[in-house]
Amino acid sequence: MVQPGQPDMQMILQQAQKMQEQLMAAQAELAAAEVTGQAGNGLVQVTMTAAQEVRAVRIDPKVVDPDDVETLQDLLVGALQDAAQAAAQLQQDKMGPLTGGLGLPGIG
């Protein structure tokens, strides 16, 4: 029996389980969701999951110059950074509302 003014432990446990299920669903969604980063006005594109697993790299043949590998390397770095930023934003959008009040390190 719950004393007046005391929290209902069963209700708290149910809420915690529901939150855990929502977190797991959001994590699964992030693992499947893809974002694309680009550099050089789309000459180099990187596709990765929101969990930051690189899935594809597309390089326009125009930027493949054996005498200027450095530019291509810079474009790849830029596209990877752009994709990582998009992935981080999607993570924040999905996980932020679920983890905002928890104060858990490394989440959200």
Protein Blocks (a to p, Z undefined) as FASTA:
>chain_A
ZZehiacfklmmmmmmmmmmmmmmmmmmmmmpccdddeehhpaccdddfkopafbdcddf
klmcfklmmlmmmmmmmmmmmmmmmmmmmmmmmmmmmmmmnopghiZZ
